[in-house]
Amino acid sequence: MALSVHTNTSAMIALQNLNKTNEDIQGVQSRINTGLRVTGAKDNSSVYAVAQGMRSDIGALGSVKSSLDRAVSIGDVAIAAGESISDLLIQMREKATAALDPSIDTFSRQAYDSDYKELLDQVKVILTNAEFDGANLLNGSLTNGIAFLADADATRSVTLEGQNLSISGAIITLTNNSSLGTVTLAGNVVSAIQASLDNVNQALANLGSDLKKMEAHRTFVGKLEDSLTEGVGNLVDADLAKESARLQALQVKQQLGVQALSIANSEPQIILNLFNG
């Protein structure tokens, strides 16, 4: 290789290698700082595109899970209210059965009737307040139930069916003006309560089955979301143990590069020595 004061090939090569080492160090430091092996499209375009698609699905599944959380909350409130109504019907049956006793006097019968009507009013209060986030499954306002998101594409849904426990309805057949004023009236109430209690318990069973389905689907969505999150991590997360070892190696390489460049820059001094007498 010819010696020249204009062109120092050794220095240029050493500088190129040092610049490449510095770029590698910057890349390793970026991965250590962010914890990501792929932070943008220029790092790895295909992996970045796949990861972004999976992140989109994760976000959508988060919305699905929120919808199912709301479904479970609505169902829990409805079941709690329905169980309370079932308990009240049991108490009402006790009062109505006691009123069937022909030996009781008028005062006692009126007391039973008053207790019965208070219990009936309490059923109405519970029906009115069995609401969560504006949805009431028990007052007959949701004849077709409520549909909730089931997948990330929002193309499918799961439905929580309503159970109309309104007074004088198909499930609770008791009427608003029912009374225990006479033995005959009390007998009619007992029959209606027995039928209503069976209907309410069946409605609760139906509601519980729907709610179980919602909870199972929510669990599945949560697991799917976790799996996608893990998948994104496998694609883009940096192995920090490897990056730490690589950083140390590059730092040594950088120091050697600086020394090599220093040696290459001293080559023109050889030319000067050739002309010394």
Backbone hydrogen bonds in HBPLUS format (Angstrom, degrees):
<---DONOR---> <-ACCEPTOR-->    atom                        ^
c    i                          cat <-CA-CA->   ^        H-A-AA   ^      H-
h    n   atom  resd res      DA  || num        DHA   H-A  angle D-A-AA Bond
n    s   type  num  typ     dist DA aas  dist angle  dist       angle   num
A0012-MET N   A0008-ASN O   3.06 MM   4  6.42 156.2  2.12 152.7 159.7     1
A0013-ILE N   A0009-THR O   2.97 MM   4  6.25 163.3  2.00 156.7 160.5     2
A0014-ALA N   A0010-SER O   2.94 MM   4  6.12 162.5  1.97 146.9 152.3     3
A0015-LEU N   A0011-ALA O   2.84 MM   4  5.99 153.2  1.91 146.0 153.5     4
A0016-GLN N   A0012-MET O   2.91 MM   4  6.16 156.6  1.97 148.6 154.6     5
A0017-ASN N   A0013-ILE O   3.02 MM   4  6.29 162.5  2.05 152.0 156.3     6
A0018-LEU N   A0014-ALA O   2.94 MM   4  6.13 152.5  2.02 142.9 151.0     7
A0019-ASN N   A0015-LEU O   2.84 MM   4  6.05 159.5  1.88 150.8 156.1     8
A0020-LYS N   A0016-GLN O   2.95 MM   4  6.19 155.0  2.02 145.6 152.7     9
A0021-THR N   A0017-ASN O   2.96 MM   4  6.21 153.7  2.03 143.9 151.0    10
A0022-ASN N   A0018-LEU O   2.90 MM   4  6.19 156.6  1.95 149.1 155.6    11
A0023-GLU N   A0019-ASN O   2.94 MM   4  6.22 152.2  2.02 147.1 154.3    12
A0024-ASP N   A0020-LYS O   2.99 MM   4  6.27 156.5  2.05 146.8 153.1    13
A0025-ILE N   A0021-THR O   2.91 MM   4  6.20 152.0  1.99 148.5 156.4    14
A0026-GLN N   A0022-ASN O   2.99 MM   4  6.26 154.9  2.05 145.0 151.5    15
A0027-GLY N   A0023-GLU O   2.99 MM   4  6.29 154.8  2.06 148.0 154.7    16
A0028-VAL N   A0024-ASP O   2.96 MM   4  6.25 159.4  2.01 150.1 155.1    17
A0029-GLN N   A0025-ILE O   2.87 MM   4  6.08 165.1  1.89 154.0 158.3    18
A0030-SER N   A0026-GLN O   2.92 MM   4  6.10 149.7  2.01 143.8 152.1    19
A0031-ARG N   A0027-GLY O   3.04 MM   4  6.33 155.0  2.10 145.9 152.2    20
A0032-ILE N   A0028-VAL O   2.89 MM   4  6.19 151.6  1.97 149.7 158.3    21
A0033-ASN N   A0029-GLN O   2.84 MM   4  6.00 159.5  1.88 147.6 153.3    22
A0034-THR N   A0030-SER O   2.96 MM   4  6.07 162.4  1.99 151.0 155.0    23
A0035-GLY N   A0031-ARG O   2.72 MM   4  5.24 136.9  1.90 131.4 143.5    24
A0238-ALA N   A0035-GLY O   3.04 MM 203  5.43 174.2  2.05 122.6 123.2    25
A0037-ARG N   A0236-VAL O   2.43 MM 199  5.11 157.5  1.48 154.5 162.0    26
A0038-VAL N   A0236-VAL O   3.24 MM 198  4.83 149.6  2.34 127.0 129.5    27
A0043-ASP N   A0040-GLY O   3.16 MM   3  5.61 145.5  2.29 109.0 118.3    28
A0048-TYR N   A0044-ASN O   2.90 MM   4  5.96 163.2  1.93 161.2 166.8    29
A0049-ALA N   A0045-SER O   3.03 MM   4  6.16 155.4  2.09 143.1 149.2    30
A0050-VAL N   A0046-SER O   3.08 MM   4  6.35 162.6  2.11 150.5 154.6    31
A0051-ALA N   A0047-VAL O   2.88 MM   4  6.05 164.2  1.91 152.2 157.1    32
A0052-GLN N   A0048-TYR O   2.89 MM   4  6.06 157.0  1.94 148.8 154.8    33
A0053-GLY N   A0049-ALA O   3.08 MM   4  6.32 154.6  2.15 144.9 151.4    34
A0054-MET N   A0050-VAL O   3.02 MM   4  6.35 154.1  2.09 149.1 156.2    35
A0055-ARG N   A0051-ALA O   2.82 MM   4  6.11 150.9  1.91 148.0 156.8    36
A0056-SER N   A0052-GLN O   2.95 MM   4  6.19 148.6  2.05 143.6 151.7    37
A0057-ASP N   A0053-GLY O   3.11 MM   4  6.46 152.8  2.19 142.0 148.7    38
A0058-ILE N   A0054-MET O   2.91 MM   4  6.21 153.1  1.98 147.4 155.0    39
A0059-GLY N   A0055-ARG O   2.98 MM   4  6.26 158.5  2.03 148.5 153.2    40
A0060-ALA N   A0056-SER O   3.01 MM   4  6.31 157.6  2.07 147.8 154.1    41
A0061-LEU N   A0057-ASP O   2.82 MM   4  6.05 157.2  1.87 150.9 157.4    42
A0062-GLY N   A0058-ILE O   2.94 MM   4  6.20 140.1  2.11 141.7 152.6    43
A0063-SER N   A0059-GLY O   3.28 MM   4  6.70 143.5  2.42 139.8 148.1    44
A0063-SER N   A0060-ALA O   3.04 MM   3  5.17 123.0  2.38  97.2 111.1    45
A0064-VAL N   A0060-ALA O   3.03 MM   4  6.44 151.4  2.11 145.4 153.9    46
A0065-LYS N   A0061-LEU O   2.85 MM   4  6.07 161.2  1.88 149.9 154.4    47
A0066-SER N   A0062-GLY O   3.02 MM   4  6.24 150.5  2.11 139.1 147.1    48
A0067-SER N   A0063-SER O   2.97 MM   4  6.24 152.8  2.04 145.7 152.8    49
A0068-LEU N   A0064-VAL O   2.93 MM   4  6.27 156.1  1.98 151.8 158.4    50
A0069-ASP N   A0065-LYS O   2.80 MM   4  6.01 147.9  1.90 145.6 155.2    51
A0070-ARG N   A0066-SER O   3.04 MM   4  6.30 152.5  2.12 142.8 149.4    52
A0071-ALA N   A0067-SER O   3.01 MM   4  6.35 148.9  2.11 139.9 148.9    53
A0072-VAL N   A0068-LEU O   2.91 MM   4  6.18 159.8  1.95 151.9 155.7    54
A0073-SER N   A0069-ASP O   3.02 MM   4  6.25 157.5  2.07 146.5 152.7    55
A0074-ILE N   A0070-ARG O   2.92 MM   4  6.16 161.9  1.96 152.4 157.0    56
A0075-GLY N   A0071-ALA O   2.90 MM   4  6.11 161.5  1.93 149.6 155.2    57
A0076-ASP N   A0072-VAL O   2.80 MM   4  5.98 154.9  1.86 148.4 155.5    58
A0077-VAL N   A0073-SER O   3.06 MM   4  6.29 161.9  2.10 149.3 153.1    59
A0078-ALA N   A0074-ILE O   3.04 MM   4  6.28 160.2  2.08 147.6 153.4    60
A0079-ILE N   A0075-GLY O   2.88 MM   4  6.09 160.4  1.92 153.1 158.0    61
A0080-ALA N   A0076-ASP O   2.95 MM   4  6.13 163.6  1.98 149.3 154.1    62
A0081-ALA N   A0077-VAL O   2.98 MM   4  6.20 159.5  2.02 148.7 154.3    63
A0082-GLY N   A0078-ALA O   2.81 MM   4  6.00 159.3  1.86 148.4 154.9    64
A0083-GLU N   A0079-ILE O   2.83 MM   4  6.02 157.9  1.88 153.4 158.4    65
A0084-SER N   A0080-ALA O   3.13 MM   4  6.32 150.3  2.22 139.3 147.3    66
A0085-ILE N   A0081-ALA O   2.95 MM   4  6.26 152.2  2.02 148.7 156.6    67
A0086-SER N   A0082-GLY O   2.91 MM   4  6.18 153.6  1.98 145.8 153.1    68
A0087-ASP N   A0083-GLU O   2.99 MM   4  6.27 155.1  2.05 144.5 150.8    69
A0088-LEU N   A0084-SER O   2.96 MM   4  6.27 152.5  2.04 145.0 152.7    70
A0089-LEU N   A0085-ILE O   2.91 MM   4  6.19 153.3  1.98 150.7 157.6    71
A0090-ILE N   A0086-SER O   3.13 MM   4  6.45 148.2  2.24 144.2 152.2    72
A0091-GLN N   A0087-ASP O   3.14 MM   4  6.52 154.5  2.20 145.6 152.0    73
A0092-MET N   A0088-LEU O   2.79 MM   4  6.08 153.1  1.86 149.5 158.2    74
A0093-ARG N   A0089-LEU O   2.84 MM   4  6.05 148.8  1.94 144.0 152.0    75
A0094-GLU N   A0090-ILE O   3.10 MM   4  6.39 149.7  2.20 141.4 149.4    76
A0095-LYS N   A0091-GLN O   3.06 MM   4  6.45 156.4  2.12 148.5 153.9    77
A0096-ALA N   A0092-MET O   2.87 MM   4  6.09 163.1  1.90 150.3 155.4    78
A0097-THR N   A0093-ARG O   2.79 MM   4  5.89 157.9  1.84 149.3 155.2    79
A0098-ALA N   A0094-GLU O   3.03 MM   4  6.20 158.0  2.08 143.8 149.9    80
A0099-ALA N   A0095-LYS O   3.00 MM   4  6.27 143.0  2.14 141.2 151.7    81
A0100-LEU N   A0097-THR O   3.04 MM   3  5.23 153.6  2.11 103.7 112.1    82
A0101-ASP N   A0098-ALA O   3.25 MM   3  5.80 163.8  2.27 112.5 117.4    83
A0104-ILE N   A0101-ASP O   3.47 MM   3  6.06 168.6  2.48 115.5 118.1    84
A0109-ARG N   A0105-ASP O   3.05 MM   4  6.32 161.2  2.09 152.4 158.2    85
A0110-GLN N   A0106-THR O   2.92 MM   4  6.13 156.9  1.97 149.9 156.0    86
A0111-ALA N   A0107-PHE O   3.00 MM   4  6.27 146.6  2.11 142.8 152.3    87
A0112-TYR N   A0108-SER O   2.94 MM   4  6.29 159.9  1.98 153.6 158.1    88
A0113-ASP N   A0109-ARG O   2.89 MM   4  6.12 159.2  1.93 148.1 154.6    89
A0114-SER N   A0110-GLN O   2.83 MM   4  6.00 152.6  1.90 143.4 150.8    90
A0115-ASP N   A0111-ALA O   2.95 MM   4  6.21 162.3  1.98 150.8 155.3    91
A0116-TYR N   A0112-TYR O   2.89 MM   4  6.08 159.7  1.93 149.5 155.6    92
A0117-LYS N   A0113-ASP O   2.97 MM   4  6.20 161.5  2.00 149.0 153.2    93
A0118-GLU N   A0114-SER O   3.03 MM   4  6.26 150.5  2.12 146.3 154.3    94
A0119-LEU N   A0115-ASP O   3.03 MM   4  6.29 155.3  2.09 149.6 156.0    95
A0120-LEU N   A0116-TYR O   2.91 MM   4  6.22 151.3  1.99 147.2 156.0    96
A0121-ASP N   A0117-LYS O   2.88 MM   4  6.13 154.1  1.95 143.3 150.0    97
A0122-GLN N   A0118-GLU O   2.93 MM   4  6.20 145.8  2.05 140.1 149.9    98
A0123-VAL N   A0119-LEU O   3.04 MM   4  6.39 143.7  2.18 143.4 152.4    99
A0124-LYS N   A0120-LEU O   3.25 MM   4  6.67 152.0  2.34 143.8 150.4   100
A0125-VAL N   A0121-ASP O   3.01 MM   4  6.39 151.4  2.09 146.9 155.0   101
A0126-ILE N   A0122-GLN O   2.96 MM   4  6.22 161.4  1.99 150.5 154.7   102
A0127-LEU N   A0123-VAL O   3.00 MM   4  6.24 159.7  2.04 149.4 155.0   103
A0128-THR N   A0124-LYS O   3.02 MM   4  6.26 152.6  2.10 145.8 152.8   104
A0129-ASN N   A0125-VAL O   3.09 MM   4  6.32 146.8  2.20 146.5 155.2   105
A0130-ALA N   A0126-ILE O   2.97 MM   4  5.92 111.3  2.45 146.3 161.5   106
A0132-PHE N   A0135-ALA O   2.98 MM   3  5.37 158.8  2.03 145.2 148.4   107
A0135-ALA N   A0132-PHE O   3.02 MM   3  5.37 163.7  2.05 114.1 119.4   108
A0163-GLN N   A0137-LEU O   2.81 MM  26  5.93 152.1  1.89 153.3 162.0   109
A0165-LEU N   A0138-LEU O   2.82 MM  27  5.31 156.5  1.87 136.0 142.7   110
A0145-GLY N   A0142-LEU O   3.19 MM   3  5.07 166.4  2.21 104.6 107.6   111
A0146-ILE N   A0160-LEU O   2.94 MM  14  5.27 152.5  2.01 134.9 142.8   112
A0160-LEU N   A0146-ILE O   2.83 MM  14  5.27 163.6  1.85 153.2 155.4   113
A0148-PHE N   A0158-VAL O   2.77 MM  10  5.35 157.6  1.82 151.2 158.6   114
A0158-VAL N   A0148-PHE O   2.92 MM  10  5.35 152.1  2.00 144.7 153.6   115
A0150-ALA N   A0156-ARG O   3.11 MM   6  5.43 140.2  2.27 143.7 132.9   116
A0154-ALA N   A0151-ASP O   3.10 MM   3  5.40 159.4  2.15 109.5 115.9   117
A0169-GLY N   A0166-SER O   3.21 MM   3  5.48 129.5  2.48 136.9 131.9   118
A0168-SER N   A0174-LEU O   2.74 MM   6  5.22 123.1  2.06 156.7 165.4   119
A0169-GLY N   A0172-ILE O   2.91 MM   3  5.38 129.5  2.17 154.2 149.1   120
A0178-SER N   A0175-THR O   3.22 MM   3  5.28 163.8  2.25 109.3 110.2   121
A0186-ALA N   A0182-THR O   2.85 MM   4  6.05 161.1  1.89 151.2 157.1   122
A0187-GLY N   A0183-VAL O   2.87 MM   4  6.09 150.6  1.96 145.8 153.7   123
A0188-ASN N   A0184-THR O   3.02 MM   4  6.39 153.8  2.09 148.5 155.1   124
A0189-VAL N   A0185-LEU O   2.98 MM   4  6.29 153.4  2.05 148.4 155.9   125
A0190-VAL N   A0186-ALA O   2.90 MM   4  6.18 156.7  1.96 150.6 156.7   126
A0191-SER N   A0187-GLY O   3.15 MM   4  6.39 163.3  2.17 148.9 152.4   127
A0192-ALA N   A0188-ASN O   3.02 MM   4  6.25 157.1  2.07 144.4 151.0   128
A0193-ILE N   A0189-VAL O   2.76 MM   4  5.96 157.1  1.81 154.4 160.9   129
A0194-GLN N   A0190-VAL O   2.96 MM   4  6.16 162.0  1.99 151.2 155.6   130
A0195-ALA N   A0191-SER O   3.16 MM   4  6.40 164.5  2.19 147.5 151.0   131
A0196-SER N   A0192-ALA O   2.81 MM   4  5.94 158.6  1.86 146.7 154.0   132
A0197-LEU N   A0193-ILE O   2.74 MM   4  5.83 159.5  1.78 154.3 158.9   133
A0198-ASP N   A0194-GLN O   3.19 MM   4  6.39 160.9  2.23 144.0 148.5   134
A0199-ASN N   A0195-ALA O   2.97 MM   4  6.22 158.0  2.02 146.9 153.6   135
A0200-VAL N   A0196-SER O   2.77 MM   4  5.99 158.7  1.81 152.9 158.7   136
A0201-ASN N   A0197-LEU O   2.98 MM   4  6.13 164.7  2.00 149.1 153.1   137
A0202-GLN N   A0198-ASP O   3.05 MM   4  6.26 150.5  2.14 143.3 151.2   138
A0203-ALA N   A0199-ASN O   2.86 MM   4  6.12 153.9  1.93 146.7 154.7   139
A0204-LEU N   A0200-VAL O   2.84 MM   4  6.13 153.8  1.91 151.2 158.3   140
A0205-ALA N   A0201-ASN O   3.00 MM   4  6.23 148.3  2.10 137.5 146.1   141
A0206-ASN N   A0202-GLN O   2.91 MM   4  6.24 155.1  1.97 149.4 155.8   142
A0207-LEU N   A0203-ALA O   2.88 MM   4  6.11 159.1  1.92 148.7 154.7   143
A0208-GLY N   A0204-LEU O   2.78 MM   4  5.93 155.9  1.84 146.7 153.8   144
A0209-SER N   A0205-ALA O   2.97 MM   4  6.16 150.4  2.06 142.9 150.4   145
A0210-ASP N   A0206-ASN O   3.04 MM   4  6.36 158.8  2.09 147.9 153.0   146
A0211-LEU N   A0207-LEU O   2.90 MM   4  6.12 157.6  1.95 148.3 155.0   147
A0212-LYS N   A0208-GLY O   2.88 MM   4  6.04 150.5  1.97 143.6 151.5   148
A0213-LYS N   A0209-SER O   3.10 MM   4  6.37 150.7  2.19 142.4 149.8   149
A0214-MET N   A0210-ASP O   3.00 MM   4  6.37 152.0  2.08 145.6 153.3   150
A0215-GLU N   A0211-LEU O   2.92 MM   4  6.21 162.4  1.95 153.0 157.0   151
A0216-ALA N   A0212-LYS O   2.98 MM   4  6.16 157.5  2.03 146.9 153.0   152
A0217-HIS N   A0213-LYS O   3.00 MM   4  6.20 158.6  2.05 148.1 153.6   153
A0218-ARG N   A0214-MET O   2.87 MM   4  6.08 152.8  1.94 148.4 156.7   154
A0219-THR N   A0215-GLU O   2.97 MM   4  6.20 153.6  2.04 145.2 151.8   155
A0220-PHE N   A0216-ALA O   3.04 MM   4  6.34 154.7  2.11 143.5 150.2   156
A0221-VAL N   A0217-HIS O   2.92 MM   4  6.17 162.0  1.95 151.3 155.7   157
A0222-GLY N   A0218-ARG O   2.96 MM   4  6.17 156.3  2.02 146.8 153.2   158
A0223-LYS N   A0219-THR O   3.01 MM   4  6.30 154.7  2.07 147.7 154.1   159
A0224-LEU N   A0220-PHE O   2.88 MM   4  6.14 157.5  1.93 152.3 159.0   160
A0225-GLU N   A0221-VAL O   2.87 MM   4  6.06 156.7  1.93 148.8 155.1   161
A0226-ASP N   A0222-GLY O   3.00 MM   4  6.24 155.1  2.07 143.7 150.3   162
A0227-SER N   A0223-LYS O   2.91 MM   4  6.15 154.0  1.97 146.8 154.0   163
A0228-LEU N   A0224-LEU O   2.99 MM   4  6.24 158.3  2.04 150.6 155.6   164
A0229-THR N   A0225-GLU O   2.98 MM   4  6.19 156.5  2.04 146.0 152.9   165
A0230-GLU N   A0226-ASP O   2.93 MM   4  6.17 155.7  1.99 146.7 153.2   166
A0231-GLY N   A0227-SER O   2.88 MM   4  6.12 149.4  1.98 141.2 150.5   167
A0232-VAL N   A0228-LEU O   2.89 MM   4  6.21 155.8  1.95 152.7 157.7   168
A0233-GLY N   A0229-THR O   3.06 MM   4  6.30 157.3  2.11 144.2 150.6   169
A0234-ASN N   A0230-GLU O   2.91 MM   4  6.23 151.2  1.99 148.0 155.8   170
A0235-LEU N   A0231-GLY O   3.12 MM   4  6.39 140.9  2.28 140.3 150.5   171
A0235-LEU N   A0232-VAL O   3.07 MM   3  5.10 124.8  2.39  94.4 108.9   172
A0236-VAL N   A0232-VAL O   2.96 MM   4  6.19 161.5  2.00 159.3 163.1   173
A0237-ASP N   A0233-GLY O   2.87 MM   4  4.94 152.5  1.95 132.4 139.2   174
A0243-GLU N   A0239-ASP O   2.96 MM   4  6.25 159.3  2.00 152.8 159.7   175
A0244-SER N   A0240-LEU O   2.93 MM   4  5.96 150.2  2.02 138.8 145.5   176
A0245-ALA N   A0241-ALA O   3.21 MM   4  6.49 160.7  2.25 145.6 149.8   177
A0246-ARG N   A0242-LYS O   2.87 MM   4  6.09 158.3  1.91 150.5 157.3   178
A0247-LEU N   A0243-GLU O   2.86 MM   4  5.99 151.2  1.94 144.1 151.5   179
A0248-GLN N   A0244-SER O   3.19 MM   4  6.47 159.5  2.24 146.8 151.0   180
A0249-ALA N   A0245-ALA O   3.12 MM   4  6.41 157.5  2.18 146.1 152.2   181
A0250-LEU N   A0246-ARG O   2.90 MM   4  6.12 158.7  1.95 151.6 157.4   182
A0251-GLN N   A0247-LEU O   2.92 MM   4  6.11 151.7  2.00 148.5 156.1   183
A0252-VAL N   A0248-GLN O   3.17 MM   4  6.46 153.0  2.25 144.5 150.6   184
A0253-LYS N   A0249-ALA O   2.95 MM   4  6.23 158.0  2.00 145.2 152.1   185
A0254-GLN N   A0250-LEU O   2.72 MM   4  5.93 146.0  1.83 145.5 155.1   186
A0255-GLN N   A0251-GLN O   3.09 MM   4  6.36 155.8  2.15 142.3 147.4   187
A0256-LEU N   A0252-VAL O   3.00 MM   4  6.33 157.9  2.05 150.8 157.0   188
A0257-GLY N   A0253-LYS O   2.86 MM   4  6.04 147.4  1.97 142.5 152.1   189
A0258-VAL N   A0254-GLN O   2.96 MM   4  6.26 152.2  2.04 149.0 155.5   190
A0259-GLN N   A0255-GLN O   3.11 MM   4  6.41 157.2  2.16 144.4 150.2   191
A0260-ALA N   A0256-LEU O   2.85 MM   4  6.11 155.7  1.90 147.7 154.9   192
A0261-LEU N   A0257-GLY O   2.89 MM   4  6.09 156.6  1.95 148.3 154.2   193
A0262-SER N   A0258-VAL O   2.96 MM   4  6.17 151.6  2.04 143.3 151.4   194
A0263-ILE N   A0259-GLN O   2.95 MM   4  6.26 153.8  2.02 148.1 154.8   195
A0264-ALA N   A0260-ALA O   2.92 MM   4  6.17 161.0  1.96 147.9 153.3   196
A0265-ASN N   A0261-LEU O   2.89 MM   4  6.07 150.2  1.98 146.5 154.1   197
A0266-SER N   A0263-ILE O   3.08 MM   3  5.29 143.5  2.22 101.0 112.0   198
A0267-GLU N   A0264-ALA O   3.27 MM   3  5.57 166.6  2.29 109.9 113.9   199
A0269-GLN N   A0266-SER O   3.07 MM   3  5.60 143.9  2.20 112.5 122.6   200
A0270-ILE N   A0267-GLU O   2.84 MM   3  5.48 148.9  1.94 119.3 127.9   201
A0271-ILE N   A0268-PRO O   3.10 MM   3  5.31 123.1  2.44 100.0 113.0   202
A0272-LEU N   A0268-PRO O   3.34 MM   4  6.78 154.6  2.41 146.6 152.7   203
A0273-ASN N   A0269-GLN O   3.06 MM   4  6.38 151.7  2.15 145.4 152.5   204
A0274-LEU N   A0270-ILE O   3.10 MM   4  6.44 137.9  2.28 141.7 152.9   205
A0274-LEU N   A0271-ILE O   3.04 MM   3  5.13 126.6  2.33  95.1 109.4   206
A0275-PHE N   A0272-LEU O   3.14 MM   3  5.48 140.3  2.31 104.2 114.4   207
A0276-ASN N   A0273-ASN O   3.25 MM   3  5.18 157.7  2.30  99.1 105.8   208
